Amino acid sequence: MLNPKKLIRITRKLQNIRVIGRKKGSYLGAGVVTCYKTNSPMCADKGSFVIYTLDKRRFVFPLSYLSNYIFQELFKMSEEEFGISSHKPITFPCDSLLMNYIVSLAQLGMSLDLEKDVVNSIIRTSCSLSTSHQEQTSQQLLLCGY
């Protein structure tokens, strides 16, 4: 546990680093993505949206990411897998590791071909996981019926 004085000192250092970064002209505006490990729904800032991954990680993206092919496909896959509900958060059908990889590619400006390859890999992975889960369930049913 940090004592309050040390926490204040760390906070001031972080604020100074942010100010220095802005002065150098490093623009992070549209590329800032944050990840939180939380289950509590919090509102996103204006101009951004929130998604969750399968391992309950929360990501906040700027609205400009909605124009990326991969995000459009992930929204479609999410709708197919989890449906649309105004009471539940949007969950993408991938884990936080893959989401971090997608974010890093999006920030670098990945090509449409690479975006399509990533989407196809997600589809193949989710299909293989679904098939193996169905096989395990049918084996369990056979054991229970015996």
HUQUI-V874598 format. One record per pair of residues at least 24 apart in sequence whose ideal C-beta (glycine too) atoms are under 6 Angstrom apart, sorted by the first residue. I is the first residue (numbers start at 0). J is the second residue. Records with the same first field share a line. If there is no record, write none. Layout:
BEGIN
I = J / J
END
This chain:
BEGIN
29 = 61 / 63
30 = 106
32 = 60 / 102
33 = 59
34 = 58
40 = 88
50 = 89 / 91
51 = 88 / 90
52 = 91 / 93 / 94 / 95 / 98
53 = 94
54 = 94 / 95
56 = 95
58 = 98
67 = 105
68 = 111 / 114
69 = 114 / 117 / 118
72 = 118
92 = 125
93 = 121
END
